[in-house]
């Protein structure tokens, strides 16, 4: 007898993707990534901007705490040299940021500062603060701005300092001297300055909620052989009837546009050799000088004109000029007002409003919705 063996049914194999289908799927994934990437970048920038806002908030509150203790805002503090005990009022002075370290959770660093010795010029003794000069403080740095590169002043190996260990510490937040080309004596019209009278709350007649204390700027690229937007153009002599040393807004308003146009022209013809452009804006937080820790507000953030200085010599930042507001944040930059609050100042803000926010006693009436 024959038995019939049941046969197994054969299921057809699953159909594989064709090359065209695979390419279509890859293309769809690429499109989705392209759509998602800007959102991710925007989210990251929002986080960086939030951190930047928080940094300025800390500076604003530190200034308020300093004011509560000393009845004045911190100013540029002159110190002496070791070589001849000469007191310098401007070059080598200590910055407002340095004086506020104790109110920025940097008490140990503040206690390590030798405030009796200048911060610049190794031959006059600045190297005694070598550790301080090489300390990078995160709350002085905006995450959206690249970190500074290169070395600070070369400290003498003859004094026992290792070669090649000094670095630029960086500073993205300047203390505002107002809408003026000068940062010293009685010529500054903002909250901060060097070698001038201390500013108290009674001197801020425009109101602390209408006066900029600290502003934001992009640090330089620290490459003097390359012309970059952050570079400060040199030299662009001031052409107004009022001297650059005494020029302040709105007194110099008639001469300012011509000078700014000259700045733009000098930028276009700059050789990128370190003599016509200076690339180390915001290199450090220690010295109370334009370009390091002090800046002005002659234009809204990220203007069409470059920063520039009036001096015909290429040296340090101790020179009248424009060292203004800028940032890598789209549409403007952050500013800390003298009451400790932080606002985002739009690049489209009217220039007269910017001048009014920069002065402490200009008598301007500024509405909250104008910036």
Protein Blocks (a to p, Z undefined) as FASTA:
>chain_A
ZZdddddddddddddddfklmmmmmmmmmmmmmmmmmmmmmmmmmmmmmmmmmmmmmmmm
mmmmmmmmnopacdddddddfklopacfkgopacfklmmmmmnopmmmmmmpcfkbcfeh
jknopmmmmmmmmcccfklpcfkbccdedjdddddfknopaehkaccebjabdcdebjcf
bfghjlbcbfbdchiacddfklmmnopklccfbdcddddehiakbccfkbccdddddfbf
bdfklgccfklmmmmmmmmmmmmmmmmmpgolopmpcckghkbckbgcehilgccdfbce
hifbdcddfbfbdcdfbdcdddddddfbehiacdddfkopacdddfklcfklmmmmmpmb
lopacdfklZZ
